Amino acid sequence: DTGVPIATCVKRLAGTTYVFAAALREGETTAKFSLPEARKAPAEVLGEGRKIGGGGAWEDRFSGYQVQLYRFDPDQ
């Protein structure tokens, strides 16, 4: 849903890449992400105990104002 934009920020710390994403309005949407440097392993969704993606691209569902934190560990 283009009416629910997703803001993102990418940071690196000690070789680990983090992607922060947040829905900026009420409503539900699916966001598609692409991070070519994270092709090796899927991302850990912090605080949710699940993994997502792999191959440098993934998509995830967001509800109103929801925040997702993804971590790509280069050793995995």
SVG drawing of the C-alpha trace seen along z (x, -y; Angstrom):
<svg xmlns="http://www.w3.org/2000/svg" viewBox="-5 -8 39 27">
<polyline fill="none" stroke="black" stroke-width="0.4" points="0.0,0.0 1.7,-3.2 -0.3,-5.1 1.8,-3.5 5.4,-4.5 8.3,-2.7 11.3,-4.6 14.6,-2.8 18.1,-3.3 21.1,-0.9 24.0,-0.9 27.1,1.3 28.8,2.2 31.8,4.5 31.0,6.1 27.3,6.7 24.7,4.9 21.5,3.7 18.4,2.5 15.9,0.4 12.4,0.0 9.3,-1.7 5.8,-2.2 5.0,-5.9 1.2,-5.7 -1.8,-3.6 -2.7,-0.7 -1.1,2.5 1.5,2.9 4.2,5.3 7.6,3.8 10.2,5.2 13.9,4.7 17.1,5.3 20.5,5.3 22.9,7.0 25.8,7.1 23.6,9.4 23.4,12.2 24.8,15.0 22.5,15.6 18.9,14.6 18.3,11.7 17.4,12.2 14.3,10.2 15.3,8.9 12.9,9.4 10.8,11.9 12.9,15.0 12.5,15.5 14.7,15.2 13.7,13.7 15.1,13.3 18.4,14.5 19.9,13.9 20.0,10.1 16.3,9.5 13.3,10.0 9.8,8.7 7.9,8.3 4.5,7.3 4.0,4.1 0.9,2.8 0.4,-0.8 3.6,-2.5 5.2,0.9 9.0,1.0 11.2,4.0 14.9,4.4 16.9,6.8 20.4,8.0 22.7,9.6 25.6,11.4 28.5,12.0 29.6,15.1 26.3,17.0"/>
</svg>
